[in-house]
Amino acid sequence: MRVLVTGGAGFIGSHFIRTLLQTLPDVEVINLDKLTYAGNLANLEDVAQDPRYRFVRGDVADARLVNGLFRAGLDAVVNFAAETHVDRSILDGRPFVRTNVVGTQTLLEAALRYGIRRFVQVSTDEVYGPAPPGVRFSEDSPQNPTSPYAASKAAADLLCLAYRKTHGLPVVVTRCTNNYGPYQFPEKFIPLVITNALLDRPIPVYGDGRQERDWLYVLDHCEGLVRVLLHPDPRPVLNLASGRTVTNLQVARTILRLLHKPESLLQHIQDRPAHDRRYALDTHRARAYLGWKPRVDLEEGLERTVAWYRENRAWWEAVKSGAYRAYYETWYGKVLQATGRM
């Protein structure tokens, strides 16, 4: 099986490539990644010399490049390529439309032209918008995105499902909850808390910190995606989640306890615009059709993740320089400076 993985140098994509190579001895993986700020080939150093793996640098919205890869022969596509950070989408939504919408449409056209047997679109719970207390959204719940990022992912989902209905393209859209684990870019909440704590720097927490999230360990997510890829006839949309929601404040406090750091590092700041209060997904369909369920609970996953960031300081210190630092100061700088805690 020859699989094109887009965005494979990113956090989830790199874990998926590693999982795929470990799971399928006869797989060939082509990793197409633009290597924007969040793409990092250091994430895949351990498989770089594997003869079943090849890296191609490029943009999923580049039709000539994409068609060339498909023309050479592919069986499946797993599309991780996306701009993913809500805060960045609030600053500038244009890159999100190009990669998440135009890029997905470019891949769909190529998949249709060259007869791909499976197209997996990796999406997000954020397309459903905020979940009321006690509610878990099913795959049939309406989309209600509230950020430019979520809107771009919802648009891509609709394109994928339209190509499935109109052209019979074998597309499956997976919608996952918040992932966490090793190699995650430190603008995301859990690695931001860990790395700032290790540096004894203030940890920005939006509003009261009681926003609820369902945290899914990245390797559990990747196992579910492999099952989607190999399943003979999965449903058009599948939710992947841990099934447990906790507040951001609970997560931050757990991390500080694991690192033996004081809670005084937590710095409550003004909430971001249209911040969704709660995300929660129903995963009965994925469990029934895929025989999948998460294996790593949040406590164990956080212990693993904290240990990795402790042991791989050179990786994240390099990542937190340059473009990341400029973004951090743009987004958080004024607020933290006002508190005197930069």
C-alpha positions in Angstrom: 0.0 0.0 0.0 1.3 3.4 -1.0 0.0 6.2 1.3 0.4 9.9 0.9 0.4 11.6 4.3 0.1 15.4 4.1 1.4 17.5 6.9 3.4 14.5 8.1 6.2 16.6 9.7 3.7 18.1 12.2 2.7 16.8 15.6 0.0 14.3 14.8 1.2 13.5 11.3 4.6 12.5 12.4 3.2 10.2 15.0 0.9 8.7 12.4 3.7 8.0 10.0 5.7 6.2 12.7 2.6 4.2 13.7 1.9 3.3 10.1 5.5 2.1 9.5 5.4 0.1 12.7 1.9 -1.5 11.9 2.2 -2.3 8.2 5.5 -4.0 7.1 4.6 -3.6 3.4 3.5 0.1 3.5 5.2 2.9 1.5 4.7 6.4 2.9 5.2 9.7 1.1 5.2 12.6 3.5 4.2 15.9 1.8 4.8 18.9 4.1 5.4 22.6 3.5 7.5 22.8 6.6 5.9 25.9 8.0 6.6 27.0 11.5 4.9 23.9 13.0 6.5 21.4 10.7 9.7 19.8 11.9 11.7 17.0 10.3 13.4 16.4 13.6 10.0 14.7 14.6 10.9 11.9 12.2 14.6 11.5 12.6 14.1 7.9 13.7 12.4 6.9 10.4 14.3 9.2 8.0 16.4 6.3 6.7 13.6 3.8 6.4 13.4 2.7 2.7 9.6 2.7 2.9 9.6 6.4 3.8 10.1 9.4 1.5 9.8 13.1 2.3 8.6 15.7 -0.3 8.6 19.4 0.6 5.7 21.3 -0.9 2.3 22.9 -0.5 -1.0 20.9 -0.7 -2.5 23.8 -2.6 0.1 23.4 -5.4 -1.9 21.5 -8.0 1.0 20.7 -10.2 3.0 19.1 -7.4 0.1 17.3 -6.0 -0.9 15.8 -9.3 2.6 14.7 -9.9 2.6 12.7 -6.7 -0.7 11.1 -7.5 0.4 10.3 -11.1 3.2 8.2 -9.7 0.7 5.9 -8.1 -1.0 6.1 -4.7 -3.5 3.9 -2.9 -4.6 6.2 -0.1 -4.3 9.8 1.3 -4.4 10.8 4.9 -4.7 14.6 5.1 -3.3 16.2 8.2 -2.0 19.3 6.3 -3.7 22.3 8.1 -3.2 25.5 9.8 -4.5 24.6 13.2 -4.1 27.2 15.9 -7.2 29.2 16.8 -5.3 32.2 18.1 -3.3 32.5 14.9 -6.5 32.3 12.9 -7.9 35.3 14.8 -4.7 37.3 13.9 -4.9 36.3 10.2 -7.4 33.9 8.6 -6.0 33.9 5.1 -3.4 31.0 5.6 -6.2 28.9 7.0 -8.4 29.3 3.9 -5.5 28.5 1.6 -4.2 25.4 3.3 -7.4 24.0 5.0 -9.9 24.7 2.2 -8.0 25.2 -1.1 -5.4 22.6 -0.2 -8.1 20.0 0.6 -9.9 20.7 -2.6 -6.7 20.3 -4.6 -6.1 16.9 -3.0 -9.7 15.8 -3.6 -9.5 16.7 -7.3 -6.3 14.7 -7.6 -7.8 11.8 -5.7 -10.8 11.7 -8.0 -8.6 12.0 -11.1 -6.3 9.1 -10.2 -8.7 6.7 -8.5 -7.6 6.8 -4.9 -9.1 3.9 -2.8 -9.3 5.8 0.5 -9.2 9.4 1.4 -9.0 10.2 5.2 -9.7 13.8 6.1 -8.4 14.5 9.6 -10.7 17.1 11.1 -11.6 18.5 14.5 -14.4 18.6 17.2 -14.3 22.4 16.8 -16.5 22.2 13.7 -19.4 21.4 16.0 -18.9 24.5 18.1 -19.4 24.6 21.9 -21.2 21.7 23.5 -23.9 22.5 26.1 -23.4 21.0 29.6 -24.2 17.3 29.5 -24.2 17.1 25.7 -21.9 15.0 23.5 -22.1 15.8 19.8 -22.6 12.8 17.5 -21.4 12.7 13.9 -24.9 13.8 12.8 -24.8 17.0 14.9 -24.9 20.2 12.9 -21.7 22.2 12.3 -21.4 25.5 14.1 -17.8 26.8 13.9 -17.0 29.9 15.9 -13.4 30.7 14.9 -11.8 31.2 11.5 -9.8 28.0 12.1 -12.9 26.0 12.8 -14.8 27.5 9.9 -12.0 26.6 7.5 -12.0 23.0 8.8 -15.8 22.8 8.5 -15.6 24.0 4.9 -13.1 21.3 4.1 -15.3 18.6 5.8 -18.2 19.7 3.6 -16.1 19.6 0.5 -15.0 16.1 1.3 -18.5 14.8 2.0 -19.7 16.5 -1.2 -17.0 14.7 -3.3 -18.2 11.5 -1.6 -21.8 12.1 -2.4 -21.4 13.6 -5.9 -18.5 11.5 -7.3 -18.5 8.4 -5.0 -15.0 9.3 -3.8 -14.2 7.0 -0.8 -13.8 9.7 1.7 -13.9 9.4 5.5 -13.9 12.4 7.7 -12.5 11.9 11.2 -13.2 14.4 13.9 -11.0 14.3 17.0 -10.8 16.1 20.3 -7.7 17.9 21.6 -4.6 15.8 21.1 -1.5 15.9 23.3 1.8 14.1 23.6 5.5 14.3 22.6 6.6 16.6 19.7 3.6 18.9 20.0 4.4 22.5 19.0 4.6 24.6 22.2 1.9 27.2 21.2 -0.7 24.5 22.2 -2.0 24.5 25.7 -0.3 21.4 27.3 3.2 21.9 25.9 2.9 25.7 26.6 2.2 24.9 30.3 5.0 22.3 30.5 7.7 24.4 28.8 6.8 27.6 30.5 6.8 25.8 33.9 10.2 24.2 33.2 11.5 27.8 32.5 9.7 29.2 35.6 7.9 31.6 33.4 4.2 32.7 33.8 1.7 30.4 32.2 -1.2 32.3 30.5 -4.6 30.9 31.2 -7.6 32.3 29.4 -10.4 33.7 31.5 -11.3 31.6 34.5 -9.6 28.5 33.1 -12.7 26.4 33.4 -13.2 25.7 29.7 -13.7 22.0 29.3 -11.8 19.9 26.8 -11.7 16.2 26.0 -7.9 15.3 25.8 -6.9 12.4 23.5 -3.4 10.9 23.7 -1.9 11.2 20.2 -1.0 7.5 19.8 -4.6 6.5 20.6 -5.7 8.9 17.8 -3.2 7.4 15.4 -4.4 3.9 16.1 -7.9 4.9 15.3 -6.7 6.5 12.0 -4.9 3.3 11.0 -8.2 1.4 11.6 -10.1 3.9 9.5 -7.5 3.5 6.7 -7.7 -0.3 6.7 -11.4 -0.7 7.3 -13.3 -2.0 4.2 -16.3 0.2 4.6 -16.2 2.8 7.5 -18.9 5.4 7.9 -18.6 8.8 6.2 -17.8 10.6 9.5 -16.3 9.2 12.7 -15.6 10.9 16.0 -12.5 10.0 17.9 -12.3 11.1 21.6 -11.4 9.9 25.0 -14.9 10.4 26.4 -13.8 12.4 29.4 -13.8 16.2 29.8 -11.7 18.2 32.2 -11.1 21.9 32.6 -7.9 23.7 31.4 -7.2 24.7 35.0 -7.3 21.0 36.1 -4.8 20.1 33.4 -2.5 22.9 34.2 -2.5 22.1 37.9 -1.8 18.5 37.2 1.2 19.4 35.1 2.5 21.8 37.8 2.2 19.0 40.4 4.1 16.6 38.1 6.9 19.2 37.7 6.8 20.2 41.4 6.2 23.8 40.4 4.0 26.4 42.2 0.5 27.3 41.1 1.6 30.9 41.4 3.0 30.5 37.8 -0.6 30.5 36.5 -1.5 33.9 35.1 -5.2 34.4 34.2 -5.5 36.7 31.2 -8.4 38.1 29.2 -10.3 35.4 27.4 -9.9 35.2 23.6 -12.8 36.3 21.4 -15.6 33.7 20.9 -13.8 31.1 23.1 -15.8 27.9 23.1 -16.6 26.9 26.6 -16.8 23.1 26.2 -16.1 20.4 23.6 -17.4 16.9 23.9 -17.9 14.1 21.4 -19.9 10.8 21.3 -17.7 8.0 20.0 -20.2 5.1 19.9 -19.9 4.9 16.1 -16.1 4.6 16.0 -16.2 2.0 18.8 -18.8 0.0 16.9 -17.4 0.2 13.4 -13.7 0.2 14.1 -13.5 -1.7 17.4 -11.5 1.2 18.6 -11.2 2.7 22.1 -8.5 4.9 23.7 -5.9 3.0 25.8 -4.1 5.9 27.6 -6.0 7.8 30.3 -5.2 11.5 30.9 -3.1 11.0 34.1 -0.8 8.4 32.4 -0.7 10.5 29.2 0.3 13.6 31.0 3.0 11.8 32.9 4.4 10.5 29.6 4.2 13.9 28.0 5.8 15.8 30.9 8.7 13.2 31.0 9.3 13.6 27.2 9.5 17.4 27.4 11.8 17.1 30.4 14.1 14.7 28.5 14.0 16.6 25.2 14.7 20.1 26.2 16.9 20.8 23.1 14.0 20.0 20.8 11.5 22.5 22.4 14.1 25.2 23.2 15.0 25.3 19.5 11.3 25.4 18.5 10.5 28.2 21.0 13.0 30.5 19.4 12.5 32.6 16.2 9.1 32.7 14.7 7.4 31.2 17.7 8.9 33.8 20.0 7.6 36.6 17.7 4.1 35.1 17.7 4.2 34.6 21.5 5.1 38.2 22.1 2.5 39.4 19.7 -0.4 37.4 21.2 0.5 37.2 24.9 3.1 40.0 25.3 0.9 43.0 26.0 -1.2 41.1 28.5 1.7 39.6 30.5 3.6 42.9 30.3 0.7 44.7 31.9 0.9 42.3 34.8 4.7 42.7 35.1 5.1 39.0 34.6 6.7 38.5 31.2 
